[in-house]
């Protein structure tokens, strides 16, 4: 019985390692408290819950009305990510700053935390567990192996691609998740800086970054290589914009919130 190519395990493993490295690096560099992870989890979990609450009853109707490759569907995805993920990241950061739980030194950790929950946990760890389980089951002669093989051939036939195609898939998938890490880091960093410095304009810089999901409906028409390259460029640009825009503002670097 044909097994999946174990090279697919590399993608989630690399991304999990990258997310953990980012967290550790900024902890050592900035000395943020690990409680920052709890605040970033609160923001991310609430945003994903709201997105599911909106999409489950509406996505089919929106897709049927606008089409699978349409500006309308792109706006539908982009608005949700901007207002739920970026908006809640700012709301939670603002609350935590007012309570004295977040400061300037925590901005990078907060952004890294958002990237961690999305890419290392939700899409990384679960994918890694599934892939390892598939490989282990298909390596046996148990009856369940045939059932799993049939299901994978039907729903995820790419897992049985030849090594060259598998490596290409892993490379593109890793680029996609790297782009996500960059974008989540950028808007998380900006949201904390906006809250600490009481500069709402920084939040307004972060908000459009969520509209990267506007591109999702057009992935197949652009082509996977072109699409992932475009999103990666946007991710790099987002980080550069985040760093640059915080240099335009002045404010307290103490990390405490002062009532005006």
N, C-alpha and C positions, 0 to 999 in steps of 0.2 A: 504494500500500500504506500502510495506516495505521501511523503511528509512535507510540511511547510519548510521553507528555507530558514534555518536559524538566524540568518543575517538580519531578519526583521526584528529580532530582539534588540539589535543595536540602537535603533531609533529611540525607543523609550528610555533605554539605559543611558544613552548619551544626554538626553534632555534632562532626566532626573539628576544626573551628575552635574550638569551645567547649572541647574536651578539651585542645588545645594551649595555648589561652589560660590555662586553669586551671593547667597545668604551669608555664608561664612566670611567671604571677602569683605563685605560691607560691615559685618559685625566687628571684624578686626580693625577695619579702617576707620569706622565712625563710632564704634562702641555703643550701638543701639541696644536697647533692651529686647530680649526675646519675646516680651509681651506684644511687641509690634506685630508678630505673626498672628496673634489672636485678633487684633484690630483688622488686619488685612483679610483674615478669614471671615470675619463678620461682614465686611463690605462685599467680599466676593460671593459668599454663600447667599446673602440676601439678593444680590443682583441676579445670580443664576436662577434662584427660586422664582423671582419675578419674571424673568425671561421665559421660563417654562410655563408659568401661569398664563402668560400672554400668548405664547406660541402654540401651545397644545390645542386650544379651541379655535385659533384664528389662522394658522399658517396655511392650511389647505385652501381656505376661502381666498386668502390674499394671493396665493400662487395661481389659483384658477382664474382670478379676476385679472391680474397683471401679466401672468405668464412666468415661466421659470427663468427666463433671461430678460429682465425688465428693470427699468429705473424704479418703478413702483416697489418691486420686491426688494431691490437694493436699499431704498429708503427705509422700508419696513425693518430690515435687519440693522441698518446703520443707526437709526433713531433709538432702537432698543439698547444697543451696546453703549451708545453715547450717554443716554439718560440713566440707564440702570447701572451699568458697570462704572463709568466715569462719574456719573452723578452721585451714586452711593459711596464711591471711594472718597469723594470730597466731603459728603455729609458725615461719614464716619470719622474722617480725619478732623473735621471741624469740631465735632463733639469731643473727640479724644484730646485735642489740643486745648480746648476750653477746660477740660478736667485736669490738665497738666500731665497727661499720659503720653503725649507725643510732642516732639520738638524738632528742631532743624536737623539734629543728628540722626533722627529716625526716618528721614524722607527716603533715603535710598533703601533702607530695610523694608519700608512699607511697600515701595514699588516692587522690590524683589519678592516680597511676600505674595503680592497679587499674582506675579508671574509663577511663583511656586505652586500655588493652589490650582491654577489653571493647567499648567503644563506638566508639573511633576506628579501631582496627585490625581486630578480628575482625568487627564488625558495620558499621563505617563504611567503611573503605578498600575492603574486598571488595565491598560493595554499590555503592559509587561506581564502581569499575572495571566491574562488571557492567552497571550502568545506562548508562554512557558507551558501552560496547561494543554493547549492544542498540541504542541510538540510532544509532550509527555504521553498524551493519550494516543496520538497517531503512531507512537513508537511501540505500542503494545499490539497484541493480537486479540484484545477484548472486543466483544460485539459492539460496544459503544464507540469504538474507533471508526467503524464504518459509518455509523450515524453522524459522527462529528465531521468526517471527511465529506459526506454528502452535503451537509449543511454549509460547510465552508466553500465547497465547489459551487454551490448555488448563490451564496451571499457574499463571499469574499474570495473569488477565484484568483485574485492577484497574489494571494499568499502562496500559490503554487507556481508562480512565474519562474522562468529560468534565472540563474544567479545574476546575470548581467542586468536583467530587468528588475530583479529584486533590489540590487544595489542602487539602481537609479531611483526606485521608489523610496528607499530608505533615505537617500540624499535629499530628495525633494521634501519628504516628510520632516526631516531634521531641519531643513531650511525654514519650513512653515512654522515649526514650533519655536525656532530661534527668533523669527520675526515677532511671534506672539510675546515672547519673553521681553524683547526690546520695547514693544509698544506698551505692555502692561507696566513695565518698569517706568517708562516715561510719564504716563499719566498718573501713576501712583506717587511718584516723586513730586510732580507738579501740584497734586492735590494737597499734600502735606505742606509744601512751601507756601501755597496760597492760604492755607489755614493759619500757619505760623506767622506769616508776614501780614496777614489781613489784606491780601492783594487778590481780589476776586478775578482780576484780569488773568492771573496765572491759571485759574480754573477754566476760564474761557479759552485759554490756549490749549488746555488739555482736552476739553470737551469734543472738539472736532476729530480728535484721534480715534474716538470710538466709531467714527464713520468709515473706518477701514473695512468694516463688514459690509459696506455698500457694494464692495467688489465681488462678494461671494457668488451671486447669481451669474457672474460673467466669467467664472474660472474656466469653464469648458470652452467658451468661445475664444478666450485669450490664449488658451493652451497652458498646461500645467507649468512648464518651464518658465514661460513668460509671466504667468500669474504669480508664481512663488518669488520670482526675481523682483517683480514690481512691489509686492508686499514687503519683501526684505528691505528694499530701498526706502519704503515708507517707514519701516521700523527704525532704520538707522537715522533717517531724517527726524523722526519723533524724538529720539534721544538727544540729538544735536539741538533741536529746538528747545527741549526741556532745559538743558544746561544753559543755553544762551539766554533764554527768556528770564531765568532767575537772576541773571546779571543785570537785567534792566530795572529791577526793583530794588528798593531799599527797605529796610525794616529791621526789627530786632532779630538778632541771631541767637538770642539766649534760649529760644525754644519754649518760652512761657507765653501764655495768653494774657494780655492786659486788656481789661474792659475799657472801651472808649467812652 
